[in-house]
Structures are given as C-alpha cells and as structure tokens.
Amino acid sequence: MGLPGKPDGIDGSEVAQYHRDGRIQEIANYCETDVVNTYRIWLRYELFRGKLTIAELEASEANLSNYIKARSNTKPHLMVYCVVGMSA
C-alpha cells in the first residue's frame, strides 16, 4: 500500500523491555505510527467501499499531512508521512 514502516530501532517484540527500561516516549512514538497507518488504511477502505471519493481521500491525506507538519517539532517520527503523493 506504500505506507511507511515502523520507526527504526524498535519492534513489537521489544515493547515490554522498553517499558521496563522506562522508554515510554519511544513506545508512544512507535504506537503513533500504528495509529497513522490505521487511519490511512481506513481511508482507503472507505474509498473502496464508495464512501469516499478520490478528492475526499486526498483532502483527508492533506489534512493529516498538515496536522503532522504543524507538530513536526514534537513529532519528528511522523514526518515520514508528509510526502508528496500520499494518497492511493
């Protein structure tokens, strides 16, 4: 689907150890990428169901990109989602 992957340096099998080590922000960053990808998959699902038009999908993707860009100083791990051609 062309979606970005997970942040470097962590995968699901390591979350418990990260928690024990107090690396809560890194876990949150990891989970936020799941949230963004899930939203983007849902948008495409709605497109395929005929509940969204291409224009609506592209507008939602643009809104997401703008939202992330506005928070780039606190959420740099999400900047990978702010690329040209984010839509299907």
CYANA upper distance limits for C-alpha pairs under 8 A (distance plus 0.5 A):
  1 MET  CA     88 ALA  CA      8.24
  3 LEU  CA     37 ASN  CA      7.35
  4 PRO  CA     37 ASN  CA      8.39
  4 PRO  CA     80 VAL  CA      7.23
  4 PRO  CA     81 TYR  CA      7.43
  5 GLY  CA     33 THR  CA      8.49
  6 LYS  CA     10 ILE  CA      8.26
  6 LYS  CA     11 ASP  CA      7.96
  6 LYS  CA     30 TYR  CA      7.19
  6 LYS  CA     33 THR  CA      7.03
  6 LYS  CA     34 ASP  CA      8.36
  7 PRO  CA     29 ASN  CA      8.39
  7 PRO  CA     30 TYR  CA      6.77
  7 PRO  CA     33 THR  CA      8.23
  7 PRO  CA     77 HIS  CA      7.40
 10 ILE  CA     14 GLU  CA      6.76
 10 ILE  CA     15 VAL  CA      7.98
 10 ILE  CA     30 TYR  CA      7.99
 11 ASP  CA     15 VAL  CA      7.46
 14 GLU  CA     18 TYR  CA      6.71
 15 VAL  CA     19 HIS  CA      6.64
 15 VAL  CA     27 ILE  CA      7.02
 16 ALA  CA     20 ARG  CA      6.79
 17 GLN  CA     21 ASP  CA      6.60
 18 TYR  CA     22 GLY  CA      6.71
 18 TYR  CA     23 ARG  CA      5.55
 18 TYR  CA     24 ILE  CA      7.48
 18 TYR  CA     26 GLU  CA      8.27
 18 TYR  CA     27 ILE  CA      7.56
 19 HIS  CA     23 ARG  CA      6.18
 19 HIS  CA     24 ILE  CA      6.46
 19 HIS  CA     27 ILE  CA      8.05
 23 ARG  CA     27 ILE  CA      7.14
 24 ILE  CA     28 ALA  CA      6.72
 25 GLN  CA     29 ASN  CA      6.63
 26 GLU  CA     30 TYR  CA      6.65
 27 ILE  CA     31 CYS  CA      6.67
 28 ALA  CA     32 GLU  CA      6.57
 29 ASN  CA     33 THR  CA      7.13
 29 ASN  CA     75 LYS  CA      8.32
 29 ASN  CA     77 HIS  CA      7.25
 30 TYR  CA     34 ASP  CA      7.49
 31 CYS  CA     35 VAL  CA      6.95
 32 GLU  CA     36 VAL  CA      6.78
 32 GLU  CA     78 LEU  CA      8.37
 33 THR  CA     37 ASN  CA      6.65
 33 THR  CA     77 HIS  CA      8.46
 33 THR  CA     78 LEU  CA      7.21
 34 ASP  CA     38 THR  CA      6.44
 35 VAL  CA     39 TYR  CA      6.67
 36 VAL  CA     40 ARG  CA      6.75
 37 ASN  CA     41 ILE  CA      6.60
 38 THR  CA     42 TRP  CA      6.61
 39 TYR  CA     43 LEU  CA      6.73
 40 ARG  CA     44 ARG  CA      6.95
 40 ARG  CA     61 GLU  CA      8.13
 41 ILE  CA     45 TYR  CA      6.67
 42 TRP  CA     46 GLU  CA      6.65
 43 LEU  CA     47 LEU  CA      6.76
 43 LEU  CA     52 LEU  CA      8.19
 43 LEU  CA     57 LEU  CA      6.89
 43 LEU  CA     60 SER  CA      8.44
 44 ARG  CA     48 PHE  CA      6.69
 44 ARG  CA     57 LEU  CA      7.89
 44 ARG  CA     88 ALA  CA      7.60
 45 TYR  CA     49 ARG  CA      6.66
 46 GLU  CA     50 GLY  CA      6.73
 46 GLU  CA     51 LYS  CA      5.59
 46 GLU  CA     52 LEU  CA      6.10
 47 LEU  CA     51 LYS  CA      6.23
 47 LEU  CA     52 LEU  CA      5.04
 47 LEU  CA     53 THR  CA      6.55
 47 LEU  CA     54 ILE  CA      7.51
 47 LEU  CA     57 LEU  CA      7.52
 48 PHE  CA     52 LEU  CA      8.36
 52 LEU  CA     56 GLU  CA      6.25
 52 LEU  CA     57 LEU  CA      6.79
 53 THR  CA     57 LEU  CA      6.69
 54 ILE  CA     58 GLU  CA      6.57
 55 ALA  CA     59 ALA  CA      6.57
 56 GLU  CA     60 SER  CA      6.61
 57 LEU  CA     61 GLU  CA      6.65
 57 LEU  CA     87 SER  CA      7.35
 58 GLU  CA     62 ALA  CA      6.56
 58 GLU  CA     86 MET  CA      8.31
 58 GLU  CA     87 SER  CA      6.21
 59 ALA  CA     63 ASN  CA      6.59
 60 SER  CA     64 LEU  CA      6.66
 61 GLU  CA     65 SER  CA      6.64
 61 GLU  CA     86 MET  CA      6.95
 61 GLU  CA     87 SER  CA      6.87
 62 ALA  CA     66 ASN  CA      6.59
 62 ALA  CA     86 MET  CA      8.50
 63 ASN  CA     67 TYR  CA      6.55
 64 LEU  CA     68 ILE  CA      6.72
 65 SER  CA     69 LYS  CA      6.57
 65 SER  CA     81 TYR  CA      7.12
 65 SER  CA     82 CYS  CA      5.50
 65 SER  CA     83 VAL  CA      8.41
 66 ASN  CA     70 ALA  CA      6.57
 66 ASN  CA     82 CYS  CA      8.35
 67 TYR  CA     71 ARG  CA      7.17
 68 ILE  CA     72 SER  CA      6.53
 68 ILE  CA     75 LYS  CA      7.87
 68 ILE  CA     78 LEU  CA      7.15
 68 ILE  CA     79 MET  CA      7.22
 68 ILE  CA     81 TYR  CA      8.39
 68 ILE  CA     82 CYS  CA      7.79
 69 LYS  CA     79 MET  CA      7.39
 69 LYS  CA     82 CYS  CA      7.57
 71 ARG  CA     75 LYS  CA      6.34
 71 ARG  CA     76 PRO  CA      8.40
 72 SER  CA     76 PRO  CA      5.52
 72 SER  CA     78 LEU  CA      8.07
 72 SER  CA     79 MET  CA      7.11
 75 LYS  CA     79 MET  CA      7.85
 78 LEU  CA     82 CYS  CA      8.23
 81 TYR  CA     86 MET  CA      7.91
 82 CYS  CA     86 MET  CA      7.94
